[in-house]
Amino acid sequence: MTTPVSLTIPTPAEAARWAPEQIVALAQANAAAARQLDALQLEFQAMKHQIEWFRRQLFGAKSEKRIVDASPHQMNLGELPVPESSPPPPAKDIAAHTRRARTTDYAAGDASALFFDEARVPVETIAVANPEIDGLTADQFEVIGEKVSHRLAQRPGSYVILKYVRPVIKRLDTQAISCPAAPEGVIRGSRADVSFVAGLITDKFCYHQPLYRQHQRLGDNGIKVSRPWLTQLTHGALSLLEPIFTAQLDSIRASRIKAMDETPIKAGRAGPGKMKGGYFWPVYGERDEICFAYHEGRSGKHIAQTLGTDPPPEGAVLLTDGYAAYERYAEKCGLTHAQCWAHSRRKFFDAQALEPERAGQALEMIGKLYAVEKHIREARLVGEARRAHRLAQAKPVLQQFFAWVDAQFESQGLLPSSPLTTAMAYVRERRAALEVYLSDPEVPIDTNHLERALRVVPMGRRNWLFCWTEVGAKYVGIAQSLIATCRLHDIDPYTYLVDVLQRIGQYPAANVAQLTPRLWKQHFAANPLRSDLFEISK
């Protein structure tokens, strides 16, 4: 903290006898005191802002919703008078009931199934027909034995063992012995059914259950498998889905309007007990598709690596926050750069603690812009009707807002480091980008649709914390891209994954785009491929 200057104020009689040198010294001391006072005011404002921020983190709501003080003449709901002699609510008799006894019969099976406890895990038996006996009568062959293979499957909320019974037969006329092969899984040589693989991915990336917790749950349900096996299974499945991710990213790149952001993630070891810092770069296309591209840093070059450097479609727009790297990329590629009003509003919201009156005025005007957007949604205005409504209703408010910002800078009393000053400088420098949405009806006012879709990454970070390798981070991005897009198109991620994991191995590479969630809904959602478990459960 600055040490205050000691200043002696002379009496009028003493000042009259002062020499010119003393007067100059007094003026210099006054100037030094004024500078120290300004520094102390800046320091005080900064500390007050920090205290208010910490107070909000500890005791306040994290939402940025602006709460307007209610009228003092309006009673709150909790203040309504309650009669003192209110009768108690009437009693209600609940009919007694009995539970049905458990009837599940866990029959003992062969001793080869060592990776699960048959006394605790339901086993469904599937008889595999031998094609060698097609057209033969019962007296033309005899069953001389059977071979049994087991595959781990999953129903929503439970684990099931699929027991494939494959008869070994000997033809009496040729004495030839044959046995049908066990059905091939989506991952060659694995004992995991496609339903289990899809459930493993869905639980981890959709419901944020880390693999170690799923491993514990498997053990609690009598399944004896290793944790590395679950990791290998997840990586193997997601590597199959990578071409679909690439096709979806190409679709987003072709969009005229794209929104982009970045969010941090810990991925890869930087040393003993240390993790590297990386970034997901989520990009949202106009067809309601999102991809989470992983890169090792926040450098602007990763924007070009994600979006590409090909000439953009005519009238292309990139909607982002105020990070300067996006503006440089837009200028280089010939894109129109639009910026998010929600990020601008956030800065005024944070300035309320120190400048409640003026920050409140700014928030009120920004609120009017959002009221216009709410009316557009409710009236379902599109195209030229939306553009005309924005120009008629939102443009005057926006002009009033920036005129107010300019007036504040012309007035006195604003500290350079004040949060309100920072907020106003932020929007004034970005006025052109903040006005883009007025003239283009397809451009949203903010990136909130992207923020909602990328929320899965911060939620996941609170559960699995980090990715052990950068390859693992890439696979996290693939899984979240497909699952989040399924959510945007009202597709059940589990059903989708069960289907595409079976299709991807035999599907032509030229048509892999049809397996992206948006196009899969059009082509395959009506009759998706199922696991053998589905046929048993019907």
N, C-alpha and C positions, 0 to 999 in steps of 0.2 A: 504494500500500500504506500502511496505517496506521502512523504513527510511534509507536514504543513509548514509554511513560511511564517516566521515570527515577525509581526508588524506592529510598530509603536506609533500610535496616532498622536501628533503634537497638538497642543492647545493653540488658539489663534495668536496669542502673544508670542509663543515660541516660534510659530511658523513665520511670523513677520521678521524675526531676526535671522532666519535661515539664509545660508549662502546658496547660490544657484546650484552648486554641486549636490547639496543636500536635497534640493527639490527634485533634481534628476534621479537621485538614488531612490527617493520616495516613489516616484513614478514607475521606476523599474521594479521596485518591490510590489507595487500595486498590480502591475502587469503579470509578475510571476505568481502572485496570489490568485489572480483571475484564471491563469492557466491551470494552476493546481485545483481550483474549484471545478473547472470544466472536467479535468481528469477524474476527480472524485465523483462527480455526477455520472460520468460514463461508467465508472467502476461500480457505483451503486446500482445503476440501472441494470448492468449485466448480472450482478449478484442477485438482484431482485428477480430477474427473469429466470435464473437458474433455480432459485428457491421455489418459485411458482411452478416450474416444470417438475421438480422433484415432488412437490406437494400433490400435483395432479397424478403423478405415477403411483404415489402411495395411497391417496385417499379419493382421487377424483375419477370420473368416468373417462374411459379411453376413447369413447366415441366423439366424433367431431360435430355431432348434432348441436345446433345452437338452441339454447333454451331461453326463451324470452320471458322476462318477469311477468307474472300474472297481475291482473288488476287488483289493487288492494280491496276493492269493493266486491270481488268475486270470491265466494267460499270454495274451498277445496272439497273434494269428495270425502276426505277423512274428517272434515269439520262438521258434517251434517249431524244434527242432534239425534241422539238415540234415546228412545223412551227407557226410563229406568226400570219399568215393570214389564219389559218385553217377555212374553211367554217363551219357554224353551221349545225348540223344534220337537214335533211329535216323534216318538220312538218308532222304529221299524223293525219288525221281526224278520230274520234271515232264515230261510228254510235250511234244515240240516241236509247234508249230502254225504255220500260215501264215494271214495275213489275206486276205480276199477283196478283189479290186481294186475300186475305186470305179467304179460303172457309171452314175452320174447323168449324163444328157445334157442340158445346158443349151442348148436350141435358141434360136437368135436370133429375136427377135420384131420387132414394128414399132417405129419410132423414136419413137412418141409417149409411151412410158413413160419419162419423164426423171427420175422421182423414185426410181428404183432401178436397180441394176446387175444386168442379166439374167444376166451371167456368174457371179454369186455368189448370187443369190436364186432359189430354186425357184419356178417358175410353173406353176400348175395351170389348165388350160383348161376352161371350161364352155361348152357350146354352148347357146344360148338359142333355143328353138323359136319360129318365127313363126306366130302363130295364124291369119294370113291364108291359110295354105296347108293348113289342116285340111280334109280331104276331097278335096283335089286330088291328081291323079296327077302323076308327074314330068314328063310332056309338056305339062302345063298351066301351068308356070312355069319360070323360069330364075333362077339365082343370079347377079346381076350385080355383086356386091361384098359387102363386109362391113365392119362398124364394130366397133372394139375399144375396150373400156373396162377399166380396171384398178382393183382395190380391194385395199387392204392388209389381210391377214388374219393370223391367228396360230394356230399349233398350240402346245400346251404345249412350251416350250423351243425354238421355232423360229418364224421369220417366213416367210410364204408370200404370193405374189401370186396373187390370183384373176383370171384373164383371161377376161372374158365376151366371147364372140364372137357377134355378133348379125348374122345375114345380112340383107342388103338385097336384096329380091326385087322383080321386076316381073312382074305377071300379064300373060300374053300376050293374054288376051281383053279386059281392060279397060285395059291399059298402065299400071295404077296401081302406083306404087313405094311400098314400105312397109318399115319396119324396127322390130322390137320395142324398146321403151324399156329402158334399163338398169335392173336391179333397184334399188329404192329402199333406201337404208340407214337405220339407226335415227336417224341425225342427217342431216337433209335436206341434200343437196348435198355431203356429205363423202365422201372417197374411202377412209374407214376402214370396214372390215367390222365387224359386231357382235362377231366373235371377237377382233379387235384391241382394240376399245374395252373389252371385258370383261377381256382380258388386261392392258391398261394399268392399269385400276383395281385388279385383283387384285395385280399386281406391286407397285404403290405402297403400297396400304393393308393387304394381307395379308402380303406378303413384304418390305415396308419398303424398296423400291427407289425412291429419288427420281426425278423425271422427268428430271433432267439425266443420271443414270446410264443410264436407259432410252434417252435420246437418244444417248448414247455407244454403247450396244450396238446400236442401230439403224444408226448410222453404220458400226460395225465389221462389220455384216452387209450392207452395201451399200445401205441405205435412206437416201435423202436427204430428210429432212423437217426443219422448223424446230422449235425448242423451244417457241415460243409456240403453235404448232399443237397440240402435245401438251397444253399447259395448257388451251387452248380446248376441245379434245376432252373432257378430263376434266370440266371445268365443265359442258359441254353434256350429258354423260351423267348426271352427278349431279343436275343440275336436273330431268331426267326422272324420277329416282328419288325426288325430294323428297316427292311425295304418298304413296309407300309408307312413307317414314320417318314422316310425320305420322300415318298410319293405325296404325303400330306403336306410336307414342307414346300414341295414344288407347287402345290395348289395354292398355298398361302402366298408364295412369292408372286404368283400370277394375279393376285387380288389387286384391285385398283386402290383400295383403302386398307391400310394395315396399321395396327397399333403395336407398339413395342415397349418393353421395359427390361429391367434387369434386377435380379435378386440373388443375394450371396448364398454360397453353400460351401461347407468344408469337404474337401475331397483330396485324398492322397496324403501320404506322410511326408512331412517336411523335416523330420528328425525325431529323436526319441521324445514321445509325449507331445508332439506338435503336428498339426494338420495344416495342409495348404489351403489357401482361400481361393475358391473359384466362383464362377457366376453362371446361373441359368439366364438365358436371354429369351424370355417368352415372347412370341410374336403371334398376333391374332389376326386372322383374315376375315374378309367381308362375308365369307360363307360359313361363319361360326365354326372355325377350326382354329386350334391353337397348337403350337409346337414349342417345346422347351429345349432349345439348343444349349449344350454345355460348352463353355470355354474357360480357359484357365485364368482369365483376368477381366478387367473392366475397360480395357483399351478400346478406342473407337474402331480399330481394325476388325474386331469381332462382329460389329454390325454388318460390315460388308461380307464377312464369312457366313453370316446367318442369312442375310437377305439376298446376297449375290450382287454382282456388278453389271448384270445385263440391263439394257434400256428398259425402264419401267413402262407399264401401260399408260396410254394417254390420260392425262388428268390424275395421275397417281398421287396419293396423299399418304404421308407417314405421320401418324399421331403419337406423340410421346410426351414425357415430362420435359423439364427444362435443361437436361443434361446437354452440354454444348456439342458433344460428339454426334448426336443425332442431326443437329443442324448442319454440321460440316458434311455428313454423309448425304443429306438431302440436296445440298448445293452441288456436290460432286456428281450425283446421279441424275439431277434434273427433276427431283421430286418436290412437291409442295409440302412444306413442313408445317403441320398444325400442332398446337400445344394444348395441354390439358388444363381446364379450369379448376378441377378438383385440387390439383397440386398448388395452383395459385391461391385458392381459397384457404388452403391449409396454413399458409404463411400468415394470413390475416387472423386466422383462428388462434394461432400461437401467440399473436401480438396482443390479444385481449387482456392479458394479465397486467400489462404495463400501460396500454392505451385503450381502455375499454370503450370510450365514447367513439373515437375515430375508427378504431377497428370494427366496432359494431356498425358504423355507417357503411363501411366497405362490405361487410358480410350481408347487410340488408340488401344492397344493390346486387351483389352476386346471387343472393337468394331469388331476386326477381328474374334473373336469367334462367335459373333452374325451374321457376314456376312456369315460364314459357315452354320449357322442354316437357314438363309434366302435362301441360295442356295438349301438346302435340301427341304425346303417347296416348292420352285418354281419347282424343279425337281421331287417333290413328291416321294422322296426316302423313303423306309420303310425297316424294318427288317435288314438283314445283309448288304444291300446296304447302309443304313444310318449309321450303325456302322462302316463300312469300310471307308466311307467318313469322318466321324468324326476323326477316328484314323489317316487318311492320312493328313487331312487339319487342324483340330483343335488341335490335340495333340502337334505338334511342337510349335504352338503359345502358348499353355498353358505352355509348358516347358520353353519357352523363357520368359514368364511372371514371373514365379516363380524364375527363375535365376536372373531376374532383381530385384525382391523383395529382394532376398538374398544379391545382390550386394549393394543395398541401405542401408541395415543394416550394412554392413561391412564398408561403407564409413562414413565420419565424417560430422557433421553439422546437424544431425536430433535431434530435441528436443523430449524428451520422451512424452510430452503431445500434440505434433503436430497432427492435424487431419490426415495428411498423414502417420505418424508413426502408429497411431491407425488403419488406413485402412489396411496398409501392415501387421501389426500383426494379424489382423482379418483373412485375407485370408491365411496367412502362417499357422496359427493354424488349419485351416479347409481344408487344401489342399486335403486330401484323400476324404472328402465328396464332394468337388467341382469337383473332377475328375470322380465321379461315372458315370455321364451321358455319358462319352466317350465309355465305354464298354457295356452299356445297351442301345440299340437303342430306347426303349420305354420311357426312362426317359427324361423329358424335361430339358432344360438348366436352367430354372428358374420357379418360381411359378406365373408368370404373368397371366396364365390362371385362377388360383385361385383368384388372386387380382382383375381381371376383374369381376369375378362372384360375389365376396363378396362386390363389390362397392355399391350394393343396401343398405347395412346396413349404411355406412357413409352418403349416400344420404338421407336415411330415417331419420337419427339422426338430420339432419339440418331442418327437417320439424316437426317431432313429438317429438324430443328432448330426451325423456325418456319413460320408461314403468312404469306405476304406481305400478305394482306388479311384482314379479318374475315369477308368473304364466303367466302374460301377456307377459313377455319376452320370455318364452318358446313357446307361441303361435306365437309370431313374427317369431321365428326361424322356426316353422313348415310352416308358410305361405311363407316365403322367400325361404325355401328349395324347395318347389314345384314350385313356380313361376319362380325362377332362373333356375331350371332344365328344365322347359317348354321352356324358352328362349334358352337354350343350344340345344334343339332338335327342334327348329322352330315350337313350338306349341303355339297356341293362349291361354294364361292363362284363359281368360274368358270362352271360349268354353270347355276347360278341366275341370274347376271347376263346370260349370253347369252340366256336365256329371257325374263326380265322386261323387258329392254331392247327386245325385239321386241313384247311384249304391251302395254306401258304406253301406247303411243300410240293403240291401238284399244280399250283396255279401258274399260268404263263406270266413271265416277268413283265411283258408288255402291258398286261392288264391289271397289274398289282394295285393301281389306283382305285379299282373297284372294291378293294378290301379296306379302304379308309372308312372310318365310321359313317361319314356323310353319305358316301355312295353305297356302302354296305347296307344301309337302311333301305335304300331303293331297290337293291337287287336281291338281297338274301334274308332280310329280317323276317319276311313272312314265313319262311321255311328254313330256319337255320339248322346246321349240322349239330347233332347232340352227341353226348357220351352214351356208351352202352348203359350206363347207370340210369339215364332218362327213360330208356325203354322198360327197364325193370320197375321203375317207380310209377309208371302210368297205371 
